[in-house]
Amino acid sequence: MCNSNCSGSNLIGLSSSLALIVSQDLSAEELGILAAFFTSFADNLAIIATTKNSCENNI
């Protein structure tokens, strides 16, 4: 997946817009659960990326 056409500011804008859209019909409790899920999801992606990077550099 190549995202070289996406600048940091565009990604921030996209993320903010999606958060506002998704949050409109959710309760505070549902938002908290969703936020915790995506935090965990992002952390796991970071671990996978770091591991892949480390393994690729050792080849």
GROMACS elastic network, one bead per residue, 0.5 to 0.9 nm:
[ bonds ]
;  ai    aj funct       b0    kb
    2     5     6  0.80334   500
    3     6     6  0.54965   500
    3     7     6  0.84760   500
    4     7     6  0.73865   500
    6     9     6  0.80876   500
    6    10     6  0.60181   500
    6    11     6  0.64409   500
    7    10     6  0.52195   500
    7    11     6  0.63812   500
    7    12     6  0.87395   500
    8    11     6  0.51719   500
    8    12     6  0.62405   500
    8    13     6  0.86783   500
    9    12     6  0.50346   500
    9    13     6  0.61526   500
    9    14     6  0.85492   500
   10    13     6  0.50735   500
   10    14     6  0.60838   500
   10    15     6  0.85132   500
   11    14     6  0.50178   500
   11    15     6  0.59966   500
   11    16     6  0.84956   500
   12    15     6  0.51055   500
   12    16     6  0.60820   500
   12    17     6  0.85111   500
   13    16     6  0.51794   500
   13    17     6  0.60576   500
   13    18     6  0.85527   500
   14    17     6  0.51723   500
   14    18     6  0.61231   500
   14    19     6  0.85553   500
   15    18     6  0.52485   500
   15    19     6  0.61450   500
   15    20     6  0.86967   500
   16    19     6  0.51183   500
   16    20     6  0.62504   500
   16    21     6  0.86969   500
   17    20     6  0.52233   500
   17    21     6  0.62560   500
   17    22     6  0.86500   500
   18    21     6  0.51101   500
   18    22     6  0.60153   500
   18    23     6  0.84032   500
   19    22     6  0.52447   500
   19    23     6  0.59384   500
   19    24     6  0.86956   500
   20    23     6  0.52548   500
   20    24     6  0.64219   500
   21    24     6  0.57059   500
   21    25     6  0.83995   500
   22    25     6  0.70205   500
   22    26     6  0.74932   500
   22    31     6  0.88808   500
   23    26     6  0.53739   500
   23    27     6  0.79833   500
   23    28     6  0.88271   500
   23    30     6  0.89277   500
   23    31     6  0.66924   500
   24    27     6  0.85523   500
   26    29     6  0.79839   500
   26    30     6  0.57726   500
   26    31     6  0.61375   500
   27    30     6  0.51271   500
   27    31     6  0.61393   500
   27    32     6  0.85919   500
   28    31     6  0.50557   500
   28    32     6  0.61687   500
   28    33     6  0.87312   500
   29    32     6  0.50976   500
   29    33     6  0.63443   500
   29    34     6  0.86738   500
   30    33     6  0.51491   500
   30    34     6  0.61391   500
   30    35     6  0.85231   500
   31    34     6  0.50560   500
   31    35     6  0.59754   500
   31    36     6  0.85114   500
   32    35     6  0.50864   500
   32    36     6  0.61405   500
   32    37     6  0.85665   500
   33    36     6  0.51354   500
   33    37     6  0.61571   500
   33    38     6  0.87390   500
   34    37     6  0.50197   500
   34    38     6  0.62494   500
   34    39     6  0.85401   500
   35    38     6  0.52482   500
   35    39     6  0.60669   500
   35    40     6  0.85983   500
   36    39     6  0.50555   500
   36    40     6  0.61907   500
   36    41     6  0.85182   500
   37    40     6  0.52080   500
   37    41     6  0.60737   500
   37    42     6  0.86283   500
   38    42     6  0.59563   500
   38    43     6  0.83995   500
   39    42     6  0.51984   500
   39    43     6  0.61450   500
   39    44     6  0.86358   500
   40    43     6  0.50812   500
   40    44     6  0.61823   500
   40    45     6  0.86405   500
   41    44     6  0.52530   500
   41    45     6  0.62930   500
   41    46     6  0.87410   500
   42    45     6  0.50378   500
   42    46     6  0.62040   500
   42    47     6  0.87015   500
   43    46     6  0.50710   500
   43    47     6  0.63222   500
   43    48     6  0.87383   500
   44    47     6  0.50363   500
   44    48     6  0.62184   500
   44    49     6  0.85693   500
   45    48     6  0.50762   500
   45    49     6  0.60454   500
   45    50     6  0.85090   500
   46    49     6  0.50735   500
   46    50     6  0.60405   500
   46    51     6  0.84718   500
   47    50     6  0.51726   500
   47    51     6  0.60685   500
   47    52     6  0.85245   500
   48    51     6  0.51011   500
   48    52     6  0.60261   500
   48    53     6  0.84711   500
   49    52     6  0.51182   500
   49    53     6  0.60256   500
   49    54     6  0.84732   500
   50    53     6  0.50899   500
   50    54     6  0.60453   500
   50    55     6  0.85551   500
   51    54     6  0.50434   500
   51    55     6  0.60695   500
   51    56     6  0.84941   500
   52    55     6  0.51075   500
   52    56     6  0.59827   500
   52    57     6  0.85153   500
   53    56     6  0.51758   500
   53    57     6  0.61826   500
   53    58     6  0.87764   500
   54    57     6  0.53032   500
   54    58     6  0.65138   500
   55    58     6  0.52581   500
   55    59     6  0.67865   500
   56    59     6  0.55133   500
